[in-house]
Amino acid sequence: MTTHPELQRAVSAIKGGRPDVAVNLLNGILAKQASDVQARWLLIRALENLERQDLALTELHKLLLLQ
């Protein structure tokens, strides 16, 4: 369960069919804290919903580098 307000808004945006809004929110979170794994996973999901697999794969690579 997400507790960060922006993460909650991003989840709601994805569920509401607005992955573009989620991408903006999540990029803002990641600009402040690049190591936020939950935000990066949500960003990958939002990018996949936008059919931007190229960007989703880039984010997945970044996520794997965090591990």
Backbone torsions as a table, in degrees:
resi	resn	phi	psi	omega
1	MET	NA	133.7	179.8
2	THR	-81.9	140.9	178.9
3	THR	-115.1	-25.3	179.2
4	HIS	-68.5	127.8	-175.9
5	PRO	-56.0	-40.4	-179.7
6	GLU	-68.8	-34.8	175.7
7	LEU	-64.4	-41.1	178.7
8	GLN	-63.4	-40.1	177.8
9	ARG	-66.2	-37.4	178.7
10	ALA	-65.3	-42.7	177.5
11	VAL	-60.8	-45.2	179.4
12	SER	-62.2	-39.6	179.2
13	ALA	-64.5	-42.4	178.6
14	ILE	-63.5	-48.4	-180.0
15	LYS	-63.1	-31.0	-179.3
16	GLY	-86.1	7.5	178.1
17	GLY	78.6	22.6	178.6
18	ARG	-120.6	62.5	-179.2
19	PRO	-62.3	-25.1	177.8
20	ASP	-62.9	-40.2	177.0
21	VAL	-65.5	-42.3	179.1
22	ALA	-61.3	-42.0	179.8
23	VAL	-59.1	-43.8	179.5
24	ASN	-62.8	-46.3	179.0
25	LEU	-61.0	-46.3	-175.5
26	LEU	-69.2	-37.1	175.7
27	ASN	-62.6	-36.1	176.0
28	GLY	-64.0	-43.0	178.2
29	ILE	-63.0	-46.3	-176.3
30	LEU	-70.3	-24.7	175.7
31	ALA	-66.6	-31.2	179.5
32	LYS	-87.1	-34.0	-176.4
33	GLN	-145.2	86.8	-174.9
34	ALA	-63.3	-18.7	-177.1
35	SER	-91.4	9.7	179.9
36	ASP	-74.9	99.3	-174.8
37	VAL	-64.2	-41.9	-178.1
38	GLN	-63.6	-42.8	178.6
39	ALA	-64.0	-39.8	-179.3
40	ARG	-67.5	-39.4	176.8
41	TRP	-62.0	-43.5	178.9
42	LEU	-64.5	-37.6	177.4
43	LEU	-62.4	-42.7	177.5
44	ILE	-59.3	-45.4	179.7
45	ARG	-62.3	-44.2	179.4
46	ALA	-63.5	-42.2	179.0
47	LEU	-64.7	-38.0	176.0
48	GLU	-62.9	-39.4	177.9
49	ASN	-64.1	-29.1	176.5
50	LEU	-85.5	4.2	-177.7
51	GLU	59.0	38.0	176.3
52	ARG	-109.0	64.2	-177.6
53	GLN	-61.9	-30.2	178.1
54	ASP	-61.0	-46.7	178.6
55	LEU	-71.7	-35.0	177.6
56	ALA	-62.5	-40.3	178.2
57	LEU	-66.6	-37.1	176.6
58	THR	-61.8	-43.7	179.1
59	GLU	-67.6	-37.0	176.8
60	LEU	-62.1	-41.5	177.5
61	HIS	-60.7	-44.4	177.4
62	LYS	-60.6	-40.4	179.9
63	LEU	-63.0	-43.6	-179.8
64	LEU	-64.9	-31.7	178.4
65	LEU	-69.8	-24.0	178.2
66	LEU	-72.1	-24.3	-174.6
67	GLN	-75.0	NA	NA
